[in-house]
Structures are given as C-alpha cells and as structure tokens.
C-alpha cells in the first residue's frame, strides 16, 4: 500500500506525483492500493468507458457507480447492462429520491430547467448532486473521467486533488490525456461505446439537456446549450479555491 502523509493536500500531491508519467492501468493499480473505499463514478461516455475497461483489466479494487437521473438516453441505460456483462462487474445505480423529484416538479415543472439557471441547477442538485452524495458516502477516494481538454472550465484539472467540500481525495486519471489517446485505447481494447458518440455527441448527459454539437464547437457545447455561460457545469466537478486544492500537473 502506498504510504501517505496525514495532511490531505500533501497526500494529494504525493498521489499526483506517483501517477505522473504512468499509463492508465498503472495509475489505477496505484489508486487501488490506497487505503479506504475507492469509488469511480461513470456517466458511460467514452472517457468513463475507458476507465471502466482499465479498472477491469488492471484488477484494481475500485467500486463503480453511476447516477441514474431518470432522464438518461435509452442508449446510455442500455450501455450500463452491456458493460456489466462485458467485464463481469457491477455498476451500482444511484437514483434521485422520489419526493425530491416531486418537489422539483411541483415548483418548476418537469422541464423547468429550460426556464432559468436557478431551475436547471436545482434539477442537477436533485438528480445528480444528491445521489452523488449517497454514492460517495464513506468513500476515501473518488475517481472521475474528467479531462483537461473537455472544456475551458476543466483546463486545469490535476491528476489528484483534495476535495475539501466532500472530505476525500479526488483522482482524475485521464486529466492529461487527449481524446485521441482515449479513443485509441478504446479501439485497441474493443471497449463498448455509447452509439451517440458516432451521432455527434462527444459529451452525453441527460437526454433533454444534451444535443449533438456542430462542426468546430467545443466538446461540451451540447450540454445545457440554451445557457450562455461558457463555463456551465452541473456542479459535480466545479473547481473553486473554496472547494478544491489542485496539485501537481503531469511533467511535460
């Protein structure tokens, strides 16, 4: 097991250093040797499918969960079952509470997220953030499929950081990889992918909140496309000095 310092920021720096200049499966094996429960949250996009495949190939002891918001594309829901069968693993589904959804609908309407940023954030809170809190309960390490190249808001994503809001180590093993590198891994290892990618959806979320992108648009331009804020996020991976402390980038 990797020895870690007690200070969480120093711990994140140490983990990031160990992950630098390693391939993906090596990175996951290192994370798997960390103490405590490790949780990877997948949204079934190409990045997350590659991480899932690498977890299975590496044998790392990492739990895999997904946030079943109740508004997923049919293709995404079907891919959950296909992925479990392909790799012989379980992807635990965390769903929104019925009462919370009912409260949202009563206040804003089922599709009220189109009407205001406040309503959209409230929907993401009910369908994503609250289930995420339950998914990460008791976890020491949270793994994501976030990459720097996905958007300007994610351009400084470190390999490891301390998430002080959630009180855990957050590891982004794909942070410094390009989409081309990820696609190459998927092709080499025949990773099952969401068919929506081939239809112009590089980033896939809930069906009513995601559209195909136009030529030349950024990868995440199809997410909440009706909003003007170019740094728009759902809140799962918001970076701020108040919530996270980014550490150590990959050596160039």
LOBA-979292 format. One record per residue: residue in three letters; x, y, z of N, C-alpha, C, O in turn. Coordinates in steps of 0.001 Angstrom, whole numbers, padded with zeros to 6 digits, always signed. Each point is the difference from the previous one (the first is absolute). Example, Ala and Ser with C-alpha at 12.3 -4.5 7.8 and 13.67 -1.06 7.14 Angstrom:
BEGIN
ALA+013190-005690+007800-000890+001190+000000+000900+001200+000000+001036-000019+000665 SER-001386+001069-001385+000820+001190+000060-000770+001090+000730+000509+001108+000169 
//
This chain:
BEGIN
UNK+000839-001197+000000-000839+001197+000000+000873+001246+000000+000999+000067+000716 UNK-001382+000923-001526+000753+001238-000087-000073+000753+001319-001088+000208+000538 UNK+002249+000204-000007+000015+000761+001243-000432+001434-000285+000476+000623-000948 UNK-001368-000113+001763-000508+001338-000203+000238+000857+001230-000004-000497+001126 UNK+000214+001798-001352+000135+000945+001090-001378+000278+000594-001020-000251-000643 UNK+000992+000771+001871-001263+000258+000661-000699+001226-000569-001227+000012-000103 UNK+001981+001022-000269-000608+001196-000553-000631-000326-001351+000687-000521-000879 UNK-001995+000816+000684-000662-000435-001233+000528+000661-001260+000017-000624-001061 UNK+000418+001886+001157+000552+000652-001175+001340-000615-000379+000282-000199-001182 UNK+000538-000101+002174+001269-000673-000264-000242-001414-000523+000747-000491-000846 UNK-001779-000152+001345-000356-001337-000482-000354+000057-001483+000448-000840-000779 UNK-001255+001834+000387-000372+000138-001406+001225+000235-000874+000103-000551-001096 UNK+000830+001377+001587+001223+000267-000753+000817-001272-000176+000561-000241-001069 UNK-000494-000577+002123+000760-001240-000081-000634-000964-001001+000699-000633-000792 UNK-002021+000525+000831-000685-000881-000944+000200+000485-001433+000285-000797-000895 UNK-000434+002112+000678+000181+000549-001341+001392-000295-000529+000168-000322-001176 UNK+000835+000433+002046+001374-000280-000403+000158-001456-000424+000664-000293-000994 UNK-001270-000610+001744+000090-001419-000340-000733-000319-001310+000382-000927-000714 UNK-001421+001685+000405-000768-000263-001213+000646+000582-001252-000261-000463-001110 UNK+001093+001464+001286+000612+000669-001146+000815-000972-000844+000722-000848+000526 UNK-000851+000985-001851+000789-000784-000948-000201-001512+000136+000903-000779-000305 UNK-002076+000372+000758-000387-001420+000013-001130-000191-000997-000721+000946-000319 UNK+000566-002172-000173-001141-000235-000871-001255-000176+000851+000080-000100+001225 UNK-001216+000064-001871-001270+000015+000714-000155-001189+000941-000415+000177+001145 UNK+000734-001365-001598-000193-001176+000852+000936+000028+001197-000379-000420+001093 UNK+001601+000914-001287+000905+000170+001138-000573+000995+001002+000067-000214+001210 UNK-000626+001293-001722-000590+001007+000886-001118-000604+000852-000100+000265+001198 UNK-000721-001067-001829-001113-000591+000740+000484-001018+001032-000586-000111+001077 UNK+001636-000623-001390+000559-000919+000989+000546+000764+001209-000151-000445+001138 UNK+000784+001592-001385+000503+000832+001092-001165+000476+000863+000056-000085+001227 UNK-001104+000582-001866-001171+000464+000746-000638-001147+000773-000453+000181+001130 UNK+000420-001354-001737-000596-001157+000665+000718-000403+001262-000577-000672+000854 UNK+001849+001076-000717+000770-000339+001203-000144+001042+001106+000526-000183+001098 UNK-001228+001264-001381-000233+001002+001033-000960-000551+001055-000784-000907-000281 UNK+000847+001446+001468-000884-000463+001062-001417+000507-000177-000223+001024-000646 UNK-000733-001738+001216-001391+000419-000028-000728-000400-001274+000583-000558-000929 UNK-001860+000857+000918-000842-000359-001140+000256+000947-001167+000038+001219+000168 UNK+000137-001804-001356+000209+000762-001220-001245-000103-000879-000512-001096-000224 UNK+000023+002233-000273-001216+000020-000800+000248+000739-001310+000476+001135-000002 UNK-000801-001785-001104+000048+000637-001307-001421+000276-000454-000828-000911-000036 UNK+000533+002164-000312-001325+000359-000496+000039+000097-001519+000772+000779-000559 UNK-001598-001562-000099-000015-000037-001453-001307+000552-000551-001076-000270+000533 UNK+001186+001049-001613-001185+000457-000725-000106-000717-001336-000844+000350-000825 UNK+001688-001345+000604-000043-000894-001163+000464+000661-001295-000241-000542-001078 UNK+000902+001703+001155+000619+000578-001180+001297-000717-000312+000403-000895+000743 UNK+000261+001270-001830+001198-000715-000417+001077+000033+001076+000665-001008+000237 UNK-000482+002153+000417+001024+000083+001056-000297-001001+001111+000876-000754+000426 UNK-002120+000760+000035-000365-000872+001113+000003-001468-000398+000322-000864+000815 UNK-000679+000578-002062+000059-001380-000461+001442-000508-000046+000267-001163+000302 UNK+000649+002040-000680+001407-000375-000011+000505-000235+001423+000745-000951+000239 UNK-001137+001798+000701+000416-000221+001388-000581-001310+000526+000698-000760+000671 UNK-001962+000490-000970-000620-001254+000438+000757-001202-000565+000286-000955+000722 UNK+000033+001007-002006+000750-001097-000625+001361-000162+000660+000443-001122+000246 UNK+000223+002235+000041+001326-000060+000620-000068-000521+001427+000912-000697+000445 UNK-001980+001024+000279-000185-000559+001338-000115-001520-000095+000641-000732+000754 UNK-001460+000275-001685-000188-001442-000172+001304-000674-000410+000319-001071+000516 UNK+000434+001662-001419+001245-000586-000491+001092+000022+001070+000820-000915+000071 UNK-000809+001961+000763+001060+000139+001003-000265-000814+001258+000919-000296+000765 UNK-002183-000064-000556-000347-000724+001221-000042+000895+001229-000034-000504+001123 UNK+000037+001816-001308-000022+000929+001128-001315-000122+000771-001069-000157-000589 UNK+001168+000231+001903-001182-000115+000858-000653+001370+000129+000252+000745+000947 UNK-001095-000436-001923-000671+001295-000072-001476-000258-000307-000326-000667-000981 UNK-000556+001195+001819-001432-000125-000253-000388+000914-001158+000563+001083-000157 UNK-001528-001522-000655-000471+000784-001131-001476+000314+000209-000804-000904+000228 UNK+000449+002175-000304-001388+000421+000194-000392+000951-001123+000859+000584-000661 UNK-002162-000434+000454-000496+000974-000968-001209+000701+000588-000702-000554+000846 UNK+000465+001771-001296-001141+000781+000447-001114-000159-001032+000041+000605-001071 UNK-001025-001418+001403-001136-000230-000894-001024+001081+000290-000838-000145+000890 UNK+000913+001222-001645-000784+001197+000290-001488-000149-000282-000807+000804+000465 UNK+000445-001829-001222-001388-000148-000419-000289+000707-001310-001114-000078-000520 UNK+002125+000779-000025-000168+000702-001280+001112-000369-000973+000315+000776-000903 UNK+000282-001949+001077+001090-000421-000867-000510-000391-001385-001161-000373-000168 UNK+002052+000464-000820-000298-000552-001315-000189-001513+000122+000623-000645+000843 UNK-001484+000089-001690-000190-001450-000027+001332-000697-000272+000295-001031+000603 UNK+000504+001586-001501+001287-000606-000351+000933-000078+001201+000751-000964+000150 UNK-000799+001977+000700+000843+000001+001202-000453-001070+000974+000822-000742+000539 UNK-002119+000657-000310-000532-001003+000927+000331-001414-000473+000347-000861+000808 UNK-000451+000623-002105+000311-001330-000538+001490-000311+000125+000383-001156+000183 UNK+000452+002181-000280+001447-000217+000083+000429-000423+001401+001016-000679+000153 UNK-001761+001062+000855+000320-000434+001364-000032-001526+000062+000947-000635+000463 UNK-002042+000063-000933-000136-001465+000027+001057-000676-000870+000579-001011+000395 UNK-000331+001568-001573+000995-000583-000901+001391+000001+000628+000748-000969-000128 UNK-000410+002061+000806+001319+000122+000616+000163-000973+001159+001058-000610+000160 UNK-002096+000465+000640+000060-000972+001106+000240-001406-000535+000815-000747+000541 UNK-001524+000394-001594+000151-001336-000585+001376-000181-000612+000624-001048+000164 UNK-000151+002062-000864+001291-000100-000690+001146-000232+000979+000880-000823-000256 UNK-000886+001544+001377+001134-000066+000923-000273-000808+001267+000873-000116+000861 UNK-002058-000434-000743-000311-000810+001167+000083+000770+001296+000478-000519+001009 UNK-000940+001747-001032+000038+000840+001192-001357+000652+000218-000884-000063-000854 UNK+000741+000683+002004-001262+000651+000343+000169+001505-000022+000951+000538+000567 UNK-001882+000138-001225-000064+001458+000041-001217+000357+000848-001139-000174-000432 UNK+001385+000667+001624-001108+000300+000910-000678+001301-000422+000666+001005-000249 UNK-001992-001033+000173-000778+001151-000424-000503+000791+001208-000566-000567+000935 UNK+000777+001860-000968-000530+000887+001030-001003+000940-000656+000331+000736-000929 UNK-001562-000775+001430-001102+000747-000605-000455+001144+000918+000239-000037+001207 UNK-000894+001048-001782-000526+001085+000827-001155-000487+000879-000700-000951-000347 UNK+000518+001604+001469-001113-000329+000883-001309+000453-000646-000079+001088-000571 UNK-000937-001931+000670-001280+000329-000635-000583+001296+000542-000502+000822-000767 UNK+000562-000630+002076-000571+001201+000599+000737+001251-000482-000613+001046-000208 UNK+001930-001162+000033+000777+001144-000468-000377+000353-001442-000120+001175-000347 UNK-000066-002200-000486-000418+000241-001386-001392+000620-000019-000255+000947-000744 UNK-000637-001483+001560-001366+000533+000044-000002+001458+000451-000756+000818-000525 UNK+001610-000497+001505+000099+001379+000465+000510+000927-001092-000465+001132-000140 UNK+001424-001625-000629+000534+000796-001104-001089+000259-001046-000193+001133-000441 UNK-000505-002184+000057-001031+000127-001027-001106+000946+000460-000512+000796-000787 UNK+000151-000888+002061-001048+000874+000526+000414+001470-000066-000827+000870-000271 UNK+002095-000599+000517+000466+001387+000017+000320+000544-001381-000361+001130-000327 UNK+001050-001947-000494+000502+000506-001277-000688-000597-001228+000060+000580-001084 UNK-000712-001731+001245-000494-000746-001152+001020-001050-000402+001186+000147+000294 UNK-001626-001198-000960+000904-001109-000330+001205+000472-000800+001119-000451+000244 UNK-001336+001357-001200+001082+000504-000840+000311+001464+000296+000387+000755-000891 UNK-000560-000369+002139+000213+001385+000384+001431+000480-000147+000267+001201+000034 UNK+000651-002141-000196+001424+000364-000122+000274+000863-001229+001026+000678-000060 UNK-001931-000694-000920+000185+000862-001171-000279+001477+000313+000422+000891-000737 UNK-001128-000652+001826-000504+001355+000270+000980+000913+000715-000060+001218-000164 UNK+000959-001786+000952+000948+000842+000738+001190-000826+000448-000092-001221+000130 UNK+001208+001893+000106+001188-000682+000519-000285-000546+001393+000462-001083+000359 UNK-001226+001841+000421-000354-000474+001344-000740-001329-000072+000303-000929+000748 UNK-001269+000844-001648-000774-001237-000127+000868-001143-000504-000150-001140+000440 UNK+001060+001445-001364+000877-001057-000519+000930-000509+001084+000190-001209+000131 UNK+000391+002104+000645+000866-000422+001100-000780-000819+001024+000518-000969+000555 UNK-001763+001363-000310-000823-000745+000951-000260-001417-000498-000004-000951+000781 UNK-000214+000819-002097-000212-001333-000567+001266-000844+000133-000068-001162+000400 UNK+001231+001746-000736+001264-000726+000141+000243-000397+001453+000553-001065+000275 UNK-000965+001915+000643+000177-000318+001417-000816-001237+000379+000506-000910+000657 UNK-001759+000888-001073-000892-001110+000345+000417-001295-000695+000023-001065+000617 UNK+000304+001165-001895+000238-001206-000794+001455-000465-000016+000278-001155-000321 UNK+000659+002058+000668+001419-000369-000062+000726+000184+001328+000591-000945+000522 UNK-000634+002153+000023+000826+000278+001174-000441-000777+001230+000834-000541+000725 UNK-002126+000481-000487-000466-000761+001164+000304-001495-000137+000488-000600+000957 UNK-000761-000028-002119+000415-001405-000166+001510-000182+000103+000464-001011+000528 UNK+000318+001984-001029+001451-000098+000117+000411-000044+001463+000885-000769+000375 UNK-001520+001586+000451+000318-000014+001425-000198-001373+000611+000806-000443+000818 UNK-001873-000230-001210-000236-001354+000505+000996-000998-000578+000434-000921+000691 UNK-000073+001106-001961+000961-000905-000636+001379+000085+000639+000718-000997+000075 UNK-000349+002189+000387+001335+000204+000566+000029-000132+001524+001049+000190+000615 UNK-002167-000506-000014-000045-000134+001458+000993-001061+000461-000060-001147-000444 UNK+000962+001525+001324+000983-000941+000529+001195-000225-000894+000878-000791+000344 UNK-000814+001458-001481+001131-000177-000913+001188+000843+000447-000161+001087+000555 UNK+001354-001611-000809+001230+000748+000274+000558+000606-001281+000695+001015+000036 UNK-001004-001647-001173+000537+000431-001287-001125-000003-001033-000769-000956-000100 UNK+000691+002038-000660-000983+000131-001079+000753+000115-001314+000823+000900-000169 UNK-001098-001812-000770+000602+000050-001328-001000+000528-001007-001191-000303+000075 UNK+001684+001100-001026-000857+000562-001036+000626-000228-001373+001145-000437-000111 UNK-001919+000741-000931+000504-000066-001366+000249+001378-000592+000016+000161-001220 UNK+000178+000833+002079+000179+001377-000460+001352+000172-000686+001021-000502+000471 UNK-001035+001233-001608+001210+000336-000750+000130+001506-000137-000994+000726-000010 UNK+002227-000269-000094+000234+001433-000201-000547+000481-001333-000461+001137-000102 UNK+000503-001980-000920-000408+000414-001330-001495+000079-000214-000438+000404-001077 UNK-000364-000774+002064-001445-000022-000186-000612+001394-000084-000961+000216-000740 UNK+001513+000725+001493-000541+001362-000003+000978+000928+000686+000925-000439+000684 UNK-001144+001746-000878+000839+000979+000667-000105-000087+001508+000977+000246+000707 UNK-002157-000594-000205-000194-000105+001445+000801-001150+000602+000245-000029+001206 UNK+000162-000921-002054+000726-001172+000488+001478+000013-000408+000712-000985+000194 UNK-000268+002088-000748+001342+000072-000585+001124-000177+001011+001109-000382-000374 UNK-001373+000649+001637+001036-000119+001031-000185-001243+000876+000579-000085+001083 UNK-001366-000857-001535-000269-001196+000802+001293-000739+000346+000745-000379-000904 UNK-000462+000167+002191+001211-000725+000396-000233-001514+000015-001136-000466-000077 UNK+002211-000275+000175-000125-001455+000119-000591-000395+001345-000703-001006+000101 UNK+000984+001792+000929-000545-000272+001327-000181+001316+000730+000797+000924-000160 UNK-001844-000844+000959-000283+001208+000758-000781-000376+001260-000647-001045+000062 UNK+000723+001908+000920-000796-000228+001196-001304+000767-000134+000006+001218-000175 UNK-001114-001924+000257-001326+000607-000053-000429+000269+001436-000504-000889+000686 UNK+000709+002127-000241-000278+000325+001401-001492+000030+000289-000411-000228+001137 UNK-000401+000504-002142-001446+000028+000201-000521-001383+000354-000870-000145+000859 UNK+001413-000882-001532-000454-001372+000240+000939-000762+000926-000317-001109+000430 UNK+001461+001691-000121+000913-000621+000948+000628-001276-000516+000128-000977+000738 UNK+000267+000979-002014+000622-001198-000559+001024+000372-001067+000087+001149-000431 UNK+000679-002143+000022+000976+000162-001074-000708-000232-001326-000664-001020-000188 UNK+000807+001964-000724-000614-000129-001321+001098-000250-001023+000943+000782-000117 UNK-001073-001866-000613+001009-000397-000987-000616+000059-001391-001082-000535-000244 UNK+001799+001202-000664-000449+000150-001386+001033-000668-000911+000839+000692-000576 UNK-000881-002011+000431+001081-000719-000676+000141+000303-001486+001016-000338-000606 UNK-002032+000976+000010+000072+000367-001425+000334+001474-000203-000001+000479-001133 UNK+000284+000235+002196+000109+001462-000071+000890+000483-001124-000352+000949-000701 UNK+001496-001581+000514+000986+000484-000971-000033-000752-001325+000909+000160-000814 UNK-001933-000974+000579-000090-000767-001242-000877+000722-001010-000952+000686+000370 UNK+001273-000841-001624-000785+000598-001070-001138-000941-000386+000022-001189+000318 UNK-001010+001743-001006-001100-000825-000492+000522-001050-000975-000517-001116-000051 UNK+001540+001472-000719+000587-000958-000954+000639-001184+000729-000125-001143-000441 UNK+000805+001414+001547+000610-001082+000779-001063-000909+000602+000164-001219+000042 UNK-001239+001814+000418-001081-000777+000589-000709-000843-001056-000323-001165+000232 UNK+000086+001771-001398-000638-000743-001087+000876-001160-000457-000509-001065-000349 UNK+001831+001268+000349+000923-001064-000396-000063-001163+000987+000030-001162-000404 UNK-000117+001474+001700-000119-001065+001011-001303-000766-000221-000027-001230+000054 UNK-001053+001974-000305-001292-000649-000203+000028-000929-001207-000567-001092+000041 UNK+001225+001521-001114+000076-000829-001205+000882-001216+000236-000353-001110-000400 UNK+001497+001309+001045+000931-001108+000250-000641-001098+000825+000219-001185-000251 UNK-001016+001584+001240-000569-000977+000935-001487-000261-000240-000675-000596+000839 UNK+000174+001044-001982-001401-000250-000377-000970+000369+001119-000874-000783+000371 UNK+001048+001978+000148-000845+000482+001098-001393+000320-000543-000108+000707-001001 UNK-000964-001205+001630-001349+000337-000469-000293+001482+000221+000187+000516+001102 UNK-000644+000164-002151-000215+001439+000060-001457+000354-000252-000745-000745-000636 UNK+000367+001897+001151-001352+000504-000214-000167+000351-001482+000785+000788-000527 UNK-001782-001348-000154-000183+000296-001429-000286+001470-000282+000112+000441-001143 UNK-000479+000321+002168-000248+001426-000205+001272+000753-000385-000076+001046-000645 UNK+001238-001561+001032+001253+000658-000388+000113+000103-001524+000455+001013-000530 UNK-000867-002055-000154+000100-000013-001463-001032+000915-000661+000056+000242-001206 UNK-000990+000257+002000-001053+000886-000525+000251+001456+000392-000899+000836-000090 UNK+002123-000538+000525+000332+001384+000276-000130+000442+001434-000049+001196+000285 UNK-000007-002166+000635-000100+000308+001427+001301-000391+000704+000085-001114+000519 UNK+000927+001977-000479+001231-000364+000708-000179-000020+001514+000702-000732+000697 UNK-001638+001532-000185-000293+000060+001428-001481-000293+000179-000847+000650-000613 UNK+000533-001638+001460-001374-000481+000099-000483+000087+001437+000606-000569+000908 UNK-001703+001286-000714-000612+000101+001319-001442-000458-000068-000309-001000-000648 UNK-000570+001724+001309-001422-000313-000069-000529+000344-001391+000476+000940-000635 UNK-001455-001699+000168-000498+000185-001368-000536+001398-000266+000354+000579-001027 UNK-001186-000001+001887-000534+001325-000332+001023+001117+000099-000265+001119-000440 UNK+001425-001401+001007+001020+001039+000221+001222-000170-000888+001006+000678+000207 UNK-001070-001568-001188+001170-000288-000840-000412-000024-001466-000998-000623-000362 UNK+001764+001298-000471-000210-000058-001442+001321-000345-000681+001065+000104+000608 UNK-001140-000510-001859+001213-000212-000792+000669+001350-000224-000671+001029-000081 UNK+002008-001041-000020+000707+001256-000235+000133+000263-001494-000115-000913-000818 UNK+000356+002165+000477+000197+000406-001385+001491-000010-000317+000814+000083+000920 UNK-000432-000181-002184+001425+000001-000364+000716+001217+000568-000458+001134-000144 UNK+001599-001392+000796+000798+001075+000561-000361+000387+001419+000718+000784+000621 UNK-001822-001316-000084-000385+000341+001371+000837-000798+001010+000473-001092-000316 UNK-000290+001627+001520+000697-000738+001055-000753-001285+000357-001190-000139-000281 UNK+001914-000795+000906-000574-001313+000319-001276+000087+000823-000937-000769-000216 UNK+000900+001709+001163-001146+000068+000904-001015+001084-000387-000830+000396+000818 UNK+000900+000077-002061-000934+001039-000442-001445-000489-000034-000930+000804+000064 UNK+000740-002110-000164-001344-000545-000046-000658-000179+001344-001153-000426+000067 UNK+001851+000740+001006-000563-000145+001344-000633+001316+000426+000660+001039-000010 UNK-001949-001075+000389-000731+001193+000434+000215+001134-001007+000300+001133+000379 UNK-000458-001454-001658+000356+000893-001107-000783+001312+000012+000443+000977-000602 UNK-001588-000932+001267-000819+001214+000002+000553+001069+000947-000442+001148-000045 UNK+001400-001510+000897+000613+000960+000907+001188+000670-000692+000655-000602-000851 UNK-000389+001841+001223+001066+000767-000638+001342-000139+000701+001038+000286-000596 UNK-001043-000721+001849+001242-000122+000768+000861-001106-000594-000397-001165+000017 UNK+001566+001509-000541+000870-000975-000660+000695-000932+000988+000601-000992-000414 UNK-000671+001290+001716+000612-000878+001003-001063-000850+000697+000246-000543+001077 UNK-001418+000429-001684-001115-000687+000658+000363-001439+000368+000611-000729-000780 UNK-001009+000349+001993+000223-001337+000537-001222-000388+000819-000843+000846+000301 UNK+000743-002125+000063-001130-000425+000817+000302+000129+001487-000912-000055+000826 UNK+002197+000228-000476+000360+000116+001402+000777-001179+000538+000519+000061+001115 UNK-000427-001142-001890+000751-001168+000461+001487+000288+000086+000681-000466+000914 UNK-000181+001240-001874+001454+000202-000108+000378+001473-000011+000982+000388-000634 UNK-001756+000431+001330+000297+001428+000049+001311+000220+000728+000223-000555+001076 UNK+000647+001370-001666+001285+000321+000602-000056+001388+000612-000370+000965-000669 UNK+000732-000864+001918+000128+001312+000632+000972-000123+001142+000181-001085+000553 UNK+000443+002177-000196+000983-000033+001083-000642-000396+001306+000682-000430+000930 UNK-001999+000573-000855-000681-000326+001241-000260-001475+000156-000215-000482+001112 UNK+000233-000260-002239-000380-001399+000083+001111-000977-000343-000006-001134+000479 UNK+000958+001556-001302+001023-000946-000397+001357+000655+000010+000123+001218-000129 UNK+000911-002057+000287+001366+000477-000052+000757-000775-001051+000492-001091+000285 UNK-000380+001631-001524+000683-000745-001056+001483-000125+000253+000647+000944+000452 UNK-000109-002121-000747+001407-000270+000298+000679-000629-001202-000640-000756-000731 UNK+001876+001034+000509+000925-000706-000883-000578-000397-001355-000862-000875-000087 UNK+001334+001510-000939-000392-000353-001350+001008-001028-000554+001087-000190+000548 UNK-001486-000463-001648+000880-000977-000632+001227+000703-000577-000109+001072-000595 UNK+001264-001683+000777+001228+000575-000563-000079-000017-001510-000452-000978-000595 UNK+000899+002079-000038-000075+000069-001460+001364-000317-000601+000154+000005-001221 
//
